[in-house]
Amino acid sequence: MTNLPGEDAGAKTPCHGGGTALGLYTMSDLRHEIENLSPSEKAELLDVVWESLEADALSLTDAQRAELDHRIERHEQNPSDVIPWEQVKASLFKKL
């Protein structure tokens, strides 16, 4: 595993709960490391993550891709027909 810039190779912390796709890093560890990156390193990291998301998009089923296309088309036809995130979030928390 490649170390993030500024990372001590011996400073890896095991994930709690049996591990994740992040290997020995917790999200908290990664956030801390990201905060220590320069702006150009953050931009490079963002590019790498974005490319991995694009690769994941290739694994959509035909039905998933059709549903996404339908939703995009509906939004493009009426872009003002949306629910603000704060309203959605508040509604979700009321259900808890």
Secondary structure as a PSIPRED ss2 file (coil, helix, strand):
# PSIPRED VFORMAT (PSIPRED V4.0)

   1 M C   1.000  0.000  0.000
   2 T C   1.000  0.000  0.000
   3 N C   1.000  0.000  0.000
   4 L C   1.000  0.000  0.000
   5 P C   1.000  0.000  0.000
   6 G C   1.000  0.000  0.000
   7 E C   1.000  0.000  0.000
   8 D C   1.000  0.000  0.000
   9 A C   1.000  0.000  0.000
  10 G C   1.000  0.000  0.000
  11 A C   1.000  0.000  0.000
  12 K C   1.000  0.000  0.000
  13 T C   1.000  0.000  0.000
  14 P C   1.000  0.000  0.000
  15 C C   1.000  0.000  0.000
  16 H C   1.000  0.000  0.000
  17 G C   1.000  0.000  0.000
  18 G C   1.000  0.000  0.000
  19 G C   1.000  0.000  0.000
  20 T E   0.000  0.000  1.000
  21 A C   1.000  0.000  0.000
  22 L C   1.000  0.000  0.000
  23 G E   0.000  0.000  1.000
  24 L C   1.000  0.000  0.000
  25 Y C   1.000  0.000  0.000
  26 T C   1.000  0.000  0.000
  27 M H   0.000  1.000  0.000
  28 S H   0.000  1.000  0.000
  29 D H   0.000  1.000  0.000
  30 L H   0.000  1.000  0.000
  31 R H   0.000  1.000  0.000
  32 H H   0.000  1.000  0.000
  33 E H   0.000  1.000  0.000
  34 I H   0.000  1.000  0.000
  35 E H   0.000  1.000  0.000
  36 N C   1.000  0.000  0.000
  37 L C   1.000  0.000  0.000
  38 S C   1.000  0.000  0.000
  39 P H   0.000  1.000  0.000
  40 S H   0.000  1.000  0.000
  41 E H   0.000  1.000  0.000
  42 K H   0.000  1.000  0.000
  43 A H   0.000  1.000  0.000
  44 E H   0.000  1.000  0.000
  45 L H   0.000  1.000  0.000
  46 L H   0.000  1.000  0.000
  47 D H   0.000  1.000  0.000
  48 V H   0.000  1.000  0.000
  49 V H   0.000  1.000  0.000
  50 W H   0.000  1.000  0.000
  51 E H   0.000  1.000  0.000
  52 S H   0.000  1.000  0.000
  53 L H   0.000  1.000  0.000
  54 E H   0.000  1.000  0.000
  55 A H   0.000  1.000  0.000
  56 D H   0.000  1.000  0.000
  57 A H   0.000  1.000  0.000
  58 L C   1.000  0.000  0.000
  59 S C   1.000  0.000  0.000
  60 L C   1.000  0.000  0.000
  61 T C   1.000  0.000  0.000
  62 D H   0.000  1.000  0.000
  63 A H   0.000  1.000  0.000
  64 Q H   0.000  1.000  0.000
  65 R H   0.000  1.000  0.000
  66 A H   0.000  1.000  0.000
  67 E H   0.000  1.000  0.000
  68 L H   0.000  1.000  0.000
  69 D H   0.000  1.000  0.000
  70 H H   0.000  1.000  0.000
  71 R H   0.000  1.000  0.000
  72 I H   0.000  1.000  0.000
  73 E H   0.000  1.000  0.000
  74 R H   0.000  1.000  0.000
  75 H H   0.000  1.000  0.000
  76 E H   0.000  1.000  0.000
  77 Q H   0.000  1.000  0.000
  78 N C   1.000  0.000  0.000
  79 P C   1.000  0.000  0.000
  80 S C   1.000  0.000  0.000
  81 D C   1.000  0.000  0.000
  82 V C   1.000  0.000  0.000
  83 I C   1.000  0.000  0.000
  84 P C   1.000  0.000  0.000
  85 W H   0.000  1.000  0.000
  86 E H   0.000  1.000  0.000
  87 Q H   0.000  1.000  0.000
  88 V H   0.000  1.000  0.000
  89 K H   0.000  1.000  0.000
  90 A H   0.000  1.000  0.000
  91 S H   0.000  1.000  0.000
  92 L H   0.000  1.000  0.000
  93 F H   0.000  1.000  0.000
  94 K H   0.000  1.000  0.000
  95 K H   0.000  1.000  0.000
  96 L C   1.000  0.000  0.000
